[in-house]
């Protein structure tokens, strides 16, 4: 009986047992913090990519396919350390409302920067674009839109977080005249 009482009072090894119980919880919290941080970083980089592509495109006086291809080479650098070329795509769209027209139309579209086969949310070329609520076009107004799609996946396992599709868009007006002609 004394031996049992001695064992119940003995506190040697108690910290090791507590640590062993808490270790899975601590590892899960650590992993969760890393993955949430990576998701936030990927979202911020996709936002920056959309604005950069739309802004640089809107600064052009004329557009060529070769020029847009060269612009798309920057996508991996902007999205670094995320592998954008395999898991993302950038879609540039030009929308224009002619004088006297009730609605704008999609003039042209260019996709690049990645291999993912996402489609634009603005509609087909020649159709009235589907734009965010409250977004209006004045007569003779041209708008360049960049859409970024990125498929984010966690580092270790998608069991807890799963994969997410990050979608960001940016709108810029051309600075040096309308960019309504399709790039050649």
ABEGO torsion letter per residue (X at the ends): XAAAAAAAABABGAAAAAAAAAAAAAAAAAAAAAAAAAAAAAAAAAAAAAAAAAAAAAABABBBAAAAAAAAAAAAAAAOABBAAAABBBBBBBBBBBBGBABBBBABBBBBGBABABBBAAEBBGBBBBBBBGBBBBBGBBBBBBBBBBBBBBAABAAAAEBBBBBBBBBBBBAAEBBABBBX
